[in-house]
Amino acid sequence: MGKLNMFAITFSNPQGVFEGGQLIQGHVTVELNAEIKMRGIRLHFEGGARVHWTESKTEGTGKDSRTVTKDYSSRETYFKHILVLFGKGPGQKGIDPVLQAGRYVYPFSFQLRAGIPSSYESSVGKVRYSVTGVIDRPWKFDHKTKRAFTVVNPLDLNQEPQAKQGATGNGQKTLCCLCCKSGPISAVLRLGRLGYVPGEAIPITGEIINGSRQKIDNSFADIKMIVKYYATTKTKTEHKTVSKIYHGPIIPGDGDTWDGDLLPIPPLPPSGLRGCRIIDITYRLAINVDPSGIAFDLVVPINILIGCIPLQSVARQYGLPRPLSLPPTGSNEMRLQPTMPSAPSYMDIPPPSYAECVFGKVNIRDENDDEHTRGNMDYAPAYTYYNWNHHTNVPVTEQQ
């Protein structure tokens, strides 16, 4: 980088996970090999949501046909703030200062707005928070460094009446065999409650009866994240499988029982994505029955809630977990003291860890960045995760 040897943003909270209303604190380190004339050094804090996708269709016929692509998008801005650390701000007049060779550390703090939504990343939509450092140089390209951080808007399951309720789902499907009706395939799914937190494993109970003449290849229980993206003129829905467990085949006339099989919940954003009006997240747990041949699956779904603060009655079953040490480099689970306000009613709830979203990292370079923007551009939101040791395997995810 020539005269600039280091330009880095460091948060006092090394995991970079915050809640709305909290104060972000940290420092910017600048290390110069030689003096630099500049207008100033500043930080740009930005938070917002965006959805965008394109759809193509063919218009006309024959030689007059053409492909038309239409864009759908919408935006929300939660904050934009500039903090001057040295020299002048944008548009300010006066002499441009010179920063001599050496190492400089500039502390900063920024108050997040209360009620802003949890971070979320996908190819169609995102809720993203970032801070960009700028060394503004006259008549030359600016030096920039960028870092994303995570905001969690905690959903407290104790405040959601349906979280404690149980539910039962039933389904039946009649197959056709050589143009003759076969007997039905039926399934029942039972859940003891509807509210869970990442790190829990959901016990699946239910039965499948194969009254048909066809073999059932397999059955499986899965959790799907259903995301709705609201553009200004259209809505797009995305289904992502976040966890799945299988049972084997069922011969005609036989049945199968799900007797408390555990379906793990990986690190995920909370239901609803509260505070965001253009992205909505719901979760659906289902038993799926896959008959052989060309028949369609039988699906028995129940909507569930994924929260950040567990039900007190559930948390008491596990007690306080052993403190987790910081993970080695490369691990995607991060120990962090809870940021929820302490209150007597929550004293017996185990503190969470924060772990990278099950969907992994994305590149955060956007239209405001250029070839001179540095920093770690690979980022994954980190969500509340309770290490209650139900399982060791991270589920494979699928998108539809």
C-alpha positions as CSV (number, residue, x, y, z in Angstrom):
1,M,0.0,0.0,0.0
2,G,3.0,2.3,-0.5
3,K,3.2,4.8,2.3
4,L,0.4,3.2,4.2
5,N,1.6,0.1,6.1
6,M,-1.6,-0.6,8.2
7,F,-5.2,0.6,8.2
8,A,-7.4,-1.5,10.4
9,I,-10.6,-1.3,12.4
10,T,-10.8,-3.2,15.7
11,F,-13.9,-3.6,17.9
12,S,-13.5,-3.8,21.7
13,N,-15.9,-6.7,21.4
14,P,-13.7,-9.0,19.2
15,Q,-16.7,-11.1,18.0
16,G,-18.4,-8.0,16.6
17,V,-21.9,-9.0,17.8
18,F,-24.2,-6.2,19.2
19,E,-27.8,-5.4,19.9
20,G,-29.7,-2.4,18.9
21,G,-29.3,0.4,21.4
22,Q,-25.8,-0.7,22.3
23,L,-22.6,1.4,22.1
24,I,-20.0,0.1,19.6
25,Q,-16.5,0.9,20.8
26,G,-13.2,0.2,19.2
27,H,-10.2,1.8,17.6
28,V,-8.7,2.5,14.2
29,T,-5.0,1.8,13.7
30,V,-3.0,3.7,11.1
31,E,0.7,2.9,10.4
32,L,2.6,5.1,7.9
33,N,6.1,4.5,6.4
34,A,6.2,8.1,5.3
35,E,4.2,11.2,5.7
36,I,0.8,11.6,4.0
37,K,-1.1,14.7,3.2
38,M,-4.8,14.2,3.6
39,R,-8.1,15.9,4.2
40,G,-8.7,13.6,7.1
41,I,-9.5,10.2,8.5
42,R,-13.1,9.2,9.1
43,L,-15.4,6.3,9.7
44,H,-18.7,5.7,7.8
45,F,-21.2,3.6,9.8
46,E,-24.0,2.1,7.7
47,G,-26.9,-0.1,8.4
48,G,-29.7,-1.1,6.1
49,A,-31.7,-3.8,4.2
50,R,-31.9,-4.5,0.5
51,V,-33.7,-7.0,-1.7
52,H,-33.0,-7.4,-5.4
53,W,-33.6,-10.0,-8.0
54,T,-34.2,-10.2,-11.8
55,E,-36.7,-12.1,-13.8
56,S,-36.5,-12.8,-17.6
57,K,-39.3,-13.6,-20.0
58,T,-39.6,-13.9,-23.8
59,E,-41.9,-11.4,-25.5
60,G,-43.2,-11.7,-29.1
61,T,-42.9,-14.7,-31.4
62,G,-40.6,-16.0,-34.2
63,K,-38.1,-13.4,-35.5
64,D,-39.8,-10.7,-33.4
65,S,-39.2,-12.5,-30.1
66,R,-36.9,-11.0,-27.5
67,T,-35.9,-11.6,-24.0
68,V,-36.8,-8.9,-21.5
69,T,-35.2,-8.8,-18.0
70,K,-36.9,-6.9,-15.2
71,D,-35.4,-5.9,-11.9
72,Y,-37.2,-6.0,-8.6
73,S,-35.8,-4.2,-5.6
74,S,-36.4,-2.3,-2.4
75,R,-34.3,-0.7,0.4
76,E,-34.5,0.3,4.0
77,T,-31.9,2.5,5.7
78,Y,-31.5,2.2,9.5
79,F,-28.6,4.6,9.9
80,K,-25.8,6.4,8.1
81,H,-23.2,8.3,10.3
82,I,-19.8,9.8,9.6
83,L,-17.3,10.1,12.5
84,V,-14.2,12.2,11.9
85,L,-11.1,10.9,13.7
86,F,-8.5,13.3,12.3
87,G,-8.4,16.4,10.1
88,K,-11.5,17.6,8.2
89,G,-14.8,16.0,7.4
90,P,-16.4,15.9,3.9
91,G,-16.9,19.3,2.5
92,Q,-15.0,21.2,5.2
93,K,-12.7,23.9,4.1
94,G,-9.2,24.7,5.4
95,I,-5.6,23.5,5.1
96,D,-5.1,19.8,4.5
97,P,-3.1,18.4,7.4
98,V,-0.1,16.2,7.1
99,L,0.2,13.0,9.1
100,Q,3.9,12.1,9.8
101,A,5.3,8.6,9.6
102,G,4.5,6.5,12.6
103,R,1.7,4.4,14.3
104,Y,-1.5,6.1,15.3
105,V,-4.5,4.7,17.3
106,Y,-7.8,6.5,17.2
107,P,-10.5,5.4,19.6
108,F,-14.1,5.6,18.5
109,S,-17.7,4.9,19.7
110,F,-21.0,4.8,18.0
111,Q,-24.5,4.3,19.5
112,L,-26.7,1.9,17.5
113,R,-30.3,2.7,17.0
114,A,-32.7,0.7,19.2
115,G,-35.0,-1.9,17.5
116,I,-33.0,-2.5,14.4
117,P,-33.3,-6.0,12.8
118,S,-31.0,-8.9,13.1
119,S,-28.3,-9.3,10.4
120,Y,-29.1,-11.5,7.5
121,E,-27.4,-12.5,4.3
122,S,-28.5,-14.2,1.1
123,S,-28.1,-13.7,-2.6
124,V,-31.6,-12.2,-2.9
125,G,-31.7,-10.0,0.2
126,K,-29.7,-8.8,3.2
127,V,-29.7,-6.9,6.4
128,R,-26.1,-5.6,6.7
129,Y,-24.2,-3.4,9.1
130,S,-20.7,-2.2,8.4
131,V,-18.1,0.4,9.2
132,T,-15.7,1.8,6.6
133,G,-12.6,3.7,7.4
134,V,-11.5,6.3,4.9
135,I,-8.2,8.2,4.5
136,D,-9.4,11.1,2.3
137,R,-6.5,12.3,0.1
138,P,-6.7,15.4,-2.2
139,W,-6.2,14.6,-5.9
140,K,-5.4,10.9,-5.2
141,F,-7.4,7.8,-4.6
142,D,-8.7,7.3,-1.0
143,H,-7.5,4.5,1.2
144,K,-10.4,2.5,2.6
145,T,-10.8,-0.4,5.0
146,K,-14.1,-2.1,5.7
147,R,-15.5,-4.4,8.4
148,A,-19.0,-5.8,8.8
149,F,-20.5,-6.5,12.2
150,T,-23.5,-8.5,13.4
151,V,-26.7,-7.1,15.1
152,V,-29.0,-9.5,16.9
153,N,-32.5,-8.4,17.7
154,P,-33.3,-10.9,20.4
155,L,-36.6,-12.8,20.2
156,D,-37.6,-13.9,23.8
157,L,-39.6,-17.1,23.6
158,N,-41.0,-16.4,27.1
159,Q,-42.9,-13.4,25.6
160,E,-44.4,-15.6,22.8
161,P,-47.5,-17.4,24.1
162,Q,-47.5,-20.0,21.3
163,A,-43.9,-21.0,22.0
164,K,-45.0,-23.2,25.0
165,Q,-47.9,-24.8,23.1
166,G,-47.7,-28.3,21.6
167,A,-49.1,-29.1,18.1
168,T,-50.1,-32.2,16.1
169,G,-50.2,-32.4,12.3
170,N,-51.9,-35.1,10.2
171,G,-51.8,-36.0,6.5
172,Q,-53.0,-38.6,4.1
173,K,-52.4,-39.3,0.5
174,T,-54.0,-41.9,-1.8
175,L,-51.7,-43.3,-4.6
176,C,-52.7,-44.7,-7.9
177,C,-51.2,-48.1,-9.0
178,L,-51.7,-49.1,-12.7
179,C,-54.8,-46.8,-12.9
180,C,-56.3,-48.4,-9.9
181,K,-56.6,-46.6,-6.5
182,S,-54.3,-48.0,-3.9
183,G,-54.8,-47.6,-0.1
184,P,-53.7,-44.4,1.6
185,I,-50.3,-43.4,3.0
186,S,-50.9,-41.5,6.3
187,A,-48.6,-39.7,8.7
188,V,-48.9,-38.0,12.1
189,L,-46.4,-35.5,13.5
190,R,-46.4,-34.4,17.2
191,L,-44.4,-31.6,18.8
192,G,-44.3,-30.9,22.5
193,R,-43.9,-27.2,22.0
194,L,-43.4,-24.7,19.2
195,G,-40.6,-22.5,20.5
196,Y,-36.9,-23.4,20.3
197,V,-33.4,-21.8,20.2
198,P,-30.4,-22.6,18.0
199,G,-28.4,-25.4,19.7
200,E,-31.5,-27.3,20.8
201,A,-32.4,-30.6,19.2
202,I,-36.2,-31.1,18.6
203,P,-37.5,-34.5,19.5
204,I,-39.6,-35.8,16.6
205,T,-42.5,-38.1,17.4
206,G,-45.0,-39.5,15.0
207,E,-46.2,-42.5,12.9
208,I,-46.3,-43.3,9.2
209,I,-48.7,-46.0,7.9
210,N,-48.1,-47.4,4.4
211,G,-51.6,-48.6,3.4
212,S,-50.7,-48.5,-0.2
213,R,-49.4,-51.1,-2.6
214,Q,-46.2,-49.2,-3.2
215,K,-43.0,-49.2,-1.2
216,I,-42.0,-46.0,0.6
217,D,-38.4,-45.3,-0.2
218,N,-37.7,-43.3,2.9
219,S,-39.1,-40.6,5.2
220,F,-37.4,-37.6,6.7
221,A,-38.0,-34.8,9.1
222,D,-36.6,-31.4,8.2
223,I,-36.6,-27.7,9.2
224,K,-37.1,-25.3,6.4
225,M,-36.4,-21.6,6.6
226,I,-39.0,-19.7,4.5
227,V,-37.9,-16.2,3.5
228,K,-40.2,-13.7,1.8
229,Y,-38.5,-10.7,0.1
230,Y,-40.8,-7.7,-0.6
231,A,-39.8,-5.6,-3.6
232,T,-41.8,-2.5,-4.4
233,T,-44.0,-4.3,-6.9
234,K,-43.5,-8.0,-6.3
235,T,-42.8,-10.7,-3.6
236,K,-40.3,-13.5,-3.9
237,T,-40.2,-16.6,-1.6
238,E,-37.2,-18.7,-0.9
239,H,-37.1,-22.1,0.8
240,K,-33.9,-23.3,2.5
241,T,-33.5,-26.7,4.2
242,V,-31.4,-26.1,7.4
243,S,-31.6,-29.5,9.1
244,K,-32.7,-33.0,8.1
245,I,-32.7,-36.5,9.5
246,Y,-33.8,-39.7,7.7
247,H,-35.7,-42.9,8.3
248,G,-35.5,-45.9,6.0
249,P,-38.0,-47.6,3.6
250,I,-41.5,-48.9,4.6
251,I,-42.9,-51.9,2.7
252,P,-46.6,-52.0,1.7
253,G,-48.9,-52.7,4.7
254,D,-46.2,-51.8,7.2
255,G,-45.6,-48.7,9.3
256,D,-42.8,-46.7,11.0
257,T,-42.6,-44.8,14.3
258,W,-40.6,-41.7,15.0
259,D,-39.9,-42.0,18.8
260,G,-38.1,-38.9,19.9
261,D,-35.5,-38.8,17.1
262,L,-33.5,-35.5,17.6
263,L,-33.5,-32.9,14.8
264,P,-30.7,-30.4,15.6
265,I,-31.1,-26.6,15.1
266,P,-28.0,-24.9,13.7
267,P,-27.2,-21.2,14.1
268,L,-30.0,-19.2,12.5
269,P,-31.6,-15.8,12.5
270,P,-34.7,-15.4,14.7
271,S,-38.2,-15.8,13.4
272,G,-39.8,-12.7,11.9
273,L,-36.6,-10.6,11.5
274,R,-38.3,-8.0,13.6
275,G,-37.6,-4.4,12.6
276,C,-37.3,-5.2,8.9
277,R,-40.3,-4.5,6.6
278,I,-38.9,-6.0,3.4
279,I,-37.6,-9.4,4.6
280,D,-39.7,-11.9,6.7
281,I,-38.5,-15.2,8.0
282,T,-40.6,-18.2,9.2
283,Y,-39.6,-21.7,10.0
284,R,-41.5,-24.9,9.2
285,L,-40.8,-28.4,10.6
286,A,-42.3,-31.3,8.7
287,I,-42.3,-35.1,8.3
288,N,-41.9,-36.0,4.6
289,V,-42.9,-39.3,3.1
290,D,-41.3,-40.3,-0.2
291,P,-43.2,-43.1,-2.1
292,S,-41.3,-44.9,-4.8
293,G,-42.1,-44.1,-8.4
294,I,-43.5,-40.8,-9.7
295,A,-45.9,-40.1,-6.8
296,F,-45.5,-36.8,-5.0
297,D,-44.3,-36.7,-1.4
298,L,-46.7,-36.6,1.5
299,V,-45.7,-33.6,3.7
300,V,-47.1,-33.0,7.2
301,P,-45.9,-29.5,8.3
302,I,-46.0,-27.5,11.6
303,N,-44.8,-23.9,11.9
304,I,-42.3,-23.3,14.7
305,L,-40.6,-20.3,16.3
306,I,-36.8,-19.9,16.4
307,G,-35.8,-17.5,19.2
308,C,-32.8,-16.1,20.9
309,I,-33.8,-16.4,24.6
310,P,-35.0,-19.9,25.5
311,L,-38.1,-20.8,27.5
312,Q,-37.1,-20.7,31.2
313,S,-38.8,-24.1,31.8
314,V,-36.5,-25.6,29.1
315,A,-33.3,-23.8,30.2
316,R,-33.7,-25.0,33.8
317,Q,-33.5,-28.6,32.5
318,Y,-29.9,-28.1,31.3
319,G,-28.6,-25.6,33.9
320,L,-25.6,-23.5,33.3
321,P,-23.2,-25.0,30.8
322,R,-19.4,-25.1,31.5
323,P,-17.7,-21.9,30.3
324,L,-16.4,-22.3,26.7
325,S,-12.9,-21.2,25.9
326,L,-12.2,-19.2,22.9
327,P,-12.1,-21.4,19.8
328,P,-8.9,-22.0,17.8
329,T,-8.5,-20.0,14.6
330,G,-10.8,-21.2,11.9
331,S,-13.6,-22.4,14.3
332,N,-17.0,-20.9,13.6
333,E,-18.2,-20.9,17.2
334,M,-17.4,-17.9,19.3
335,R,-17.7,-17.5,23.1
336,L,-19.3,-14.2,24.1
337,Q,-20.8,-13.0,27.3
338,P,-24.6,-12.4,26.9
339,T,-25.6,-8.9,25.9
340,M,-29.2,-9.2,27.0
341,P,-30.0,-7.0,30.0
342,S,-29.7,-8.9,33.3
343,A,-32.9,-9.4,35.1
344,P,-33.9,-11.7,38.1
345,S,-36.3,-13.7,35.9
346,Y,-33.4,-14.7,33.6
347,M,-30.8,-15.5,36.2
348,D,-31.2,-19.3,35.6
349,I,-31.1,-19.1,31.8
350,P,-27.8,-20.5,30.4
351,P,-25.7,-17.8,28.6
352,P,-25.4,-18.3,24.9
353,S,-22.4,-18.6,22.6
354,Y,-22.5,-16.9,19.2
355,A,-21.8,-19.0,16.1
356,E,-21.5,-18.3,12.4
357,C,-24.7,-18.8,10.4
358,V,-25.2,-22.2,9.0
359,F,-25.1,-20.8,5.5
360,G,-21.5,-19.7,5.8
361,K,-19.7,-16.6,4.6
362,V,-20.6,-14.1,1.9
363,N,-18.5,-11.4,0.2
364,I,-19.6,-8.0,1.4
365,R,-18.0,-6.0,-1.4
366,D,-20.8,-3.8,-2.8
367,E,-21.4,-1.0,-5.3
368,N,-19.9,1.6,-2.9
369,D,-16.5,-0.2,-2.7
370,D,-13.7,0.1,-5.2
371,E,-10.4,-1.6,-5.9
372,H,-8.8,0.5,-3.1
373,T,-11.2,-0.9,-0.4
374,R,-9.4,-3.3,1.8
375,G,-10.4,-5.3,4.9
376,N,-11.8,-8.8,5.4
377,M,-14.6,-9.0,2.7
378,D,-15.6,-12.5,3.8
379,Y,-18.3,-12.3,6.5
380,A,-21.0,-14.4,8.1
381,P,-23.5,-13.2,10.6
382,A,-23.2,-14.8,14.1
383,Y,-26.3,-15.8,15.9
384,T,-27.2,-16.9,19.4
385,Y,-26.3,-20.5,19.9
386,Y,-26.8,-22.6,23.1
387,N,-24.2,-25.3,23.3
388,W,-26.4,-27.9,25.1
389,N,-24.4,-30.8,23.5
390,H,-27.4,-32.5,21.9
391,H,-25.4,-33.3,18.8
392,T,-22.0,-32.9,17.1
393,N,-22.8,-32.8,13.4
394,V,-23.8,-29.6,11.6
395,P,-26.7,-30.3,9.2
396,V,-26.2,-29.9,5.5
397,T,-28.2,-27.1,4.0
398,E,-30.2,-27.1,0.8
399,Q,-31.9,-24.2,-1.2
400,Q,-35.0,-24.4,-3.4
